[in-house]
C-alpha cells in the first residue's frame, strides 16, 4: 500500500485545531473528524474501534456503536463461526453411488452424484470421479441422477446485485469451478453469438447447449442480460458487443450444470450416461467414487484471500446446517449464525447486527465496529485463535515515520461502502484488533433505488469517494500501528 498525503483542506483543518484538543482524551476522535472533513466525509460517515488483544483495553474509538454496511467484512463472522462450529479439520465430500446390478458393464439402475457443499470442487475433481466410474467397470447406466438435497439451492446470491456479475452466482451443494463459466463471443453481420466453457487448472470443457445465448436488441443497458429466470442459464447478448471477446458469467443452476459436466467427462472415459435428472442417493446405494476437499482452515484461507462469495455462502450454509440439523436458505442461515454469535458472546451489545447472507453481498447487512472487534478478540482468545489470525490476508508497508506496519485483515468494498477489519501486529509483539468502516448511506440508497439488474458496472461517481476513504483508512491504520494516535 502507498501512503497518500493529506489534502490541502485536511491540512488547513488540522492546523486550526487548538493545542489543548490534541492532548485531551478526545484528541484522536477530534483529529479523525477533522481528517474526514478534509476528505469530504461527515462525522457519521465513518467509525472505528481498536483494542489491545491481550487485555481488551481500548486504543481508539469513534462511532464504534454505529451500524455500517460491512460488505465482504461479513466473511469474518461467517468463517470465524464456521471454524468453531465445524472444526478447522472439517472437509466436504462429493460422492458417486449406484443402485442396481451391473451386468456386462451396464448398470441396470441409477448412478447418482451427491453434492456435499464443497466450495472448492473443480472440473479436475469431476474428471477424477469420471475415471473412478470407468474403473468400477461401468460402461453405461440406465439412469443418472444428481442429488442436491444436502443444502438449499439458490439461483443467485443476491437479487440486488447485477445478473451478469461473476461474483453473484447460484449456490448449492453441487457447485463446480465457483459456479462461473467463461463466455466467448463474436459479433458480426449475423449479430452476436456466444459459447460457454468451464475452466479449471487441468480441464477446459465446452458446455454446448447447457448455457444458451441469443441476440438481444439495442435496448439492453449492458452487454449481457438473462433471458428468463436465473436458473435457466440463458443469456441475451447486446449488439453493441465488440467483434469478439471473453468474459465471466455466473451459473444459475449449478447442480444441473455440474451433472452435465460429469456426463461429458464420463463419456471421455468411455462411460455413457443419460441426461441427468434430480434425485436422492438412498442410504443403501453402493459408493463407487468419492472426492474429499481440503480441510476447512485451508478453504477459509482461500475464501478470505480471494473474497470468494460463493465459497463463503457454502461454508456458512454448512455451519448452520450442523447447528440445526436442517438446510436453510441464505438469509435463514445468516440469521442462524448471527444467533450463534449472540449466544456465544452474550456480553456484547448486538443491537443493529444483521446479516442477509454469508458473503456480505448485500447492502441490507449491518454491523458495528465494536461487534466485529468483539468477534476478532474472541477468536484470538480461542485455542485456534492464532490459526484464524493466520488465515487472514497479510499486508505490510512503511509508514511515513519509517516504521513497518504489519496487518492481517479482510477488506469489504461496494459503491459508497468500505470496510477493513483484522489484526495489527506491533513490533513489540503486541496485537491490536481493529475494524474501520466508511459509508455514504444516502448515496448508496439512491443507487439501490435506481438499480437495474441488467447493468453490471461500477458507479463512476463512487470511485473518487472510494479513493478518498482508502487514503484516510491507511492514515488511521498507520496511526494505530505506530502509536501516533492513542
N, C-alpha and C positions, 0 to 999 in steps of 0.2 A: 504494500500500500504506500502511497505517496502523500506526504504531508502537504496540505494546501494552506497558504497563509490566509489571514483574516481579510474580509472585505474592508474597504475603507470605512464603510458605515459602522461596522463592528468595532474597528479600532477607535473611531471617534467616540462611540458609545462607551467603550471601556475607559477611555481617558476621562469621561465625565463622572465615573464612579467616585464617591468620596472615599478617602483613605480609611475611615473607620469601618466602612462596609466591607472592606477587603479582609479585615481581621476578625470580624464578628462571626457568630455561628451561622448566619445566613449568607456568608460570603460566596460560597460555591454556587448555591442556587441563584443568587443575585447575578453573579457573573454569567451563569448559563443563560438566564433570561435575557440579559443584555446581548450575549453572543447570539442567541436565537433571533433576536430582533434584527441583528445585523444581517442575518441570512433570510430575513423575511418571514420568520416564524413567530406566531403569537405564543404567549406563555403557556397556553393549554394545548399547544400542538405537539408537545414532546414531554417525555418523562423518563426517569431512570431510577434505579435502585442498585446500590453496590454494597456488599458486606464482606467482611473478612470471614472466610470459611471456618477457620479454626475456632473462633469464639462467637461468631454471629454478630459482631459489632458492626455498626453502620459506618460506612466510609463516605457515601454520597447519596443524596436523595433529592428528587424533585418530581412532584406529581406521581409518586410511587403507587398510589392507590387509584389512579385514573385508568379507565379501561381503554385499551387501544386494539386496533386490528393487528393480530400477531403475524399474519401471513405465514410463511414457512417456519417461523419460530415455533409454531404449533407442533412441529415434528418433535420438539423436545419433550413435552408432556406425553405424546404418543409413544415414543421409543423408550423413554425412561420407565414409564409404567409397564410397557410390554416386557422389558428385560426383567423386571421384578415378578411379573405375573407368570411369564412363560419360562424364564430362566435363560441365561446367556448361551447355554448349550442346546437350546431348542432348535429343532430342524423341521423342515417341511417335506412331505413325501408325495410324490406323484406315482401312481401305480397303474399297471395294466393287469386285468384279470379276465378269466374266461369261465363261462358256464356252458356245459355240454361236452360231448365227446369229440375227439379229434380222430378221424379215420382217413388214412391216406393223405394227410396234410390238410384236410378240410375240417374246420370247426363247425360241427352241426349245432350251433348255438350262438352265443353272444360274446364278443370281445368288448371290454369296457375299459376306457381310460378314465381314471378318477383323479380330479384335481385336489390337492391338499393345501392350496393357498400359497404355493411357493412364489415369492416375488422375484426370484432370480432365474426362473425356468427359461431356457433358451431353445432355439431351433436345434442347436447341437445336442441338447439333452433329449429332445424328441427323436432325433436321429438315432441316438444310442438305444432308446426304447424300441424303435423300429427294428434295429439289429437284434435285440433280445427276443422280439416276437418271432423273427425269422429263425433264430437259433432254437426256439422251442419246437420247431418242426411244423408250425402252422404256415400254410401257403394261401389259405383262403378262409374267410369267415362268412357265415350266413348273415349275421347281424353285427353291427358296430355301433356302440353307444358311447356317449360321453356323460360323465357324472359330475355335475357342478352343484351338487346339493349341499356341499360342506359349508359354504358361505353364501350370503345373499349377493346375487349378481346385480350390477347396475351398469347402464349403458354409457354413463359418463360420470365423472366425479362431481361436477357442479354444473347445473343448468345456467348459472350466472356467469359462465366463462365461455369463450369462443368455441364454436363447434369444431373448427379445424385445428385447434391447438393440440399439439402432440403431448402437452403436459396435462391434458384433460381427457384421458381415455376411459373406456369401460374398465370395470374392476370385477374380478370373480376368482373362484378357487382354481380355475384352469386358465392361467394367463401366461403368455409367451412373448419374449422379446419386449417386455414392458408395454405390451399392447399398442405398439406403434408399427406402422408399415411405411415403407418408402414408396412414394408415388413418383413415377417418371412420366412426364407428359410431353406431347408435341402439339403444336398449334400451326396448322397450315390452311390451305384453301378449303379443306373439308371441315374445318373447325377444330376445336381442342379434343384430344383423346388422351387417355391415361392408362397406365398399367401399374399394378401393385406388386411389390416384392417384400418379403420379410428377410431381415438381415441379422445374423449373429456372427460370432467370430469365425466359425468354420462352415456355416451353412447359409447359402443365399437361395431362396426358393420363390419362384414366381407363383403368385396366388390366383392367377387367372380370374375366373368369374366370381370368386369369393368376395372380391371388392369390385363394385361396379362403378363405372364412370360414364357420364353423358354430358354433352354440351349444354351449358347454361346460356342465358341471354345477358345482354349488356346491363341489365338492372342489378345483377349481383354486386353487392358492395365489397366483396372480397374475392380472392382467386378461387376459393373453394366454398361450397355450401352443401349441406346434407340434402339429399333428395328423399325426404321421408324421415322416419324415426331413426334415432341414433343406432339402434340395434340392427338396422337393415344394412349398414355399411355400404351405402350407395351415395355417390357424390356427383354434384354438378361442377363443371369446370368453366371458368369465366373465359369469354372470347378475348379478354384483354391480356391473357397469359402470354409470355414470350414464346418464341418459336419452339423452344424446348427447355426443359429444366427438371429439377428434382426437389422434393420437399418431404417432410414427415407429416403423416396424418394419424389420428387416433383410431383404434378399433373399438367398435361399439358392442360387438357380440363376441367377446374373447373366447369363450368356451367352444363355440362352433368353429371359429377360425382355427383354434388350436387342434381340434379334432380333424379338421380338414387337412391341416399341415401333417399330422401323423399319418393320415391316409396316403398322402402323396409320398412321404418318406418311406412308408412301408412298401409302397409299390416299387420304389427304387431297390428294395431288398428282396423283391420277388413275392411279396405278400399282397394279396388282393383283398381289400376291404370295401364293403358297400358304403353308400352315403351315410354319414353319421347321423344319429338321432339322439335326443336327450334320453337319459335313463339313469338307473341307480345300480351300483355294484352291490350285489347281495352278499351277505356275510359268508355264504357257503361257496362263493366263487373261488377259483384257484388263481393265485397270483403267479404271473409268469415274468413280470418285469417291474422294476422299481427304480426311481431316481430320487435320491436324497439330497436336499440342499445343504449348503454350508451352515454353520451354526449361526444363531441369531445375532450374536455380537458382531460377526463379520458382515452380516446383512445390514444391520443397523449402521455400521460404519459407512458402507457404500451408500445407503439411503441418505444419510446426513451429508456425506461428501458431495453427492450429486443432486441433492434435494429432490429425489425422485418421488413424485406424488403417488403414483400407483403402488410403489413398494411400501410407502408409509401407510396407505389405506389398508393393504393386505396384512401388514404386521399388526395394526390396530384392530382389525376385524378378528384376527386370530386370538388376540388377547381378550377381547370382550366375549368371544365365544367360550373361552375357558372359564371366564368369571361366572357366566350364567348357564353354561352348557347348552346354548342355543345360538343360532345365527341371527345377526342384527343387520338392519340397514345402516348406511354410513352415519346418519345423524343419530340413530339409536345407539350405535356402537360408540360414537364420540361421547355421548352423554353417559354411557356406562363407565368409560374410563374417567370421565370428569367426576362422576360419583365416587369412583375408587379413590381418586386423589383427595376428595373431601373427607372420606373416612380414614384415609391413611394419615392425613395431617389435619386433624380437627382444630388445631390451634390457629390455623391460617384463616384469615378472612377471605372467603371465596366469593364475596359479592361481585357480581358482574362477570364472573368467569363462565364462558360459554363457547364451546367448540362445535362447529357444524359438521366437521369431518376430521380425519386424522392428519391430513396433509397441510392444512391451512389454506386450501384453495377456496376461500370464501371471504367475502367482506362482512359477513354477519358475525363471525367469530370475534370474541373479545377476551383479553387477559390484561392484567395489570403487571407492571414491572415487579412489584413485591411478590406476586403469586409465582411468577416464573423463577425468580431468585429463590423462593422457598423450595421449589422442586429441585433446583440445582444444588442447594446446600443439603437437602435431604439425600440426594444421590451421592454427594461427596462423603456423607456420613455412613453410607451403607458398605457392607463388606466388598461389594463390587464397584464402589464409588470411583476408585481410580480408573477402573476399566471404562466407565461411562465417560469420564473426562477425556480419556484417550480416543474415544470413538468420535468426538467432535473434531472438526477440521482445524488444523493448526495453521497459524499465520504469525509472522514475525516482521518487524520493521524497526527502523531507527526513529526515535522521537526527536524533536528539534534540539533537545538538550544533549543529544548523543547517546542516550540510554536505549537499550534494546527493549522493545515491547513484544512479549510473547503471549498469545491468546489461543484458546480453544473455543470455537464458537459456532453458532448456527445463525445464518442470515435469513431474513424474510423481506421480500420486495414485491410490491404491487404498485400500480399508479397511485400516487399520493399516500403511500404507506411504506414504511421501512422499519425493520426491527433487527436487533442484534443481541444475542444473549449467549452466555457461556462463562468461561473462567479466564482470569488474567493471572498468569504465573509470574510472580515477582522474583527479582534477583536474589532476595534474601530467603527464598524457599517458601514464603507465604503464598496463599492463593486467595484471590478475590472472586466471588460470584457476582455477575452483573447482568442486567437487562436494560436496554435502552430502546425506546420506540418513538417514532415520528409519524404523525397522521395529519392530513388535512381532510377532516371528515366531510366538510361541506363540498369540497371539490370532488371527493370520492363519491359522495351521494349523488352529485349531478351526473357523474359518469355512469353510475348504476341506473339512474332514471332513464338515460338515453341509450342504454345498452342494446346493441343489435348482435345476436349470437353469430351472425354470418361474418362479422368483422373481426379479423384476427390481426390487430395492430395495436402497438402501444400508443397511448395518447401522447402526441408530440409535446403538448404543453406541460406534461408531467416530468419530462426529462430534466429541465433546469431545476425544478424543485428537488428531484432526486439527487442531482449533483450537489446542490447546496447542503442537503442533510447528510450526505456522505462525508463532506468535508467537516461538518460540525461533529458528526459521530466520531471521526478519527481524533479530533481535538479532545473530545471528552475522554476517550479511551487513553490517549496519551497522558492526560492529566491524572487519571486514576492510577495508571500504571507507574508513573514516575513520582507520585505523591505531591504533585504541584497543586492539585485541587483536593483538599481534605474536606 
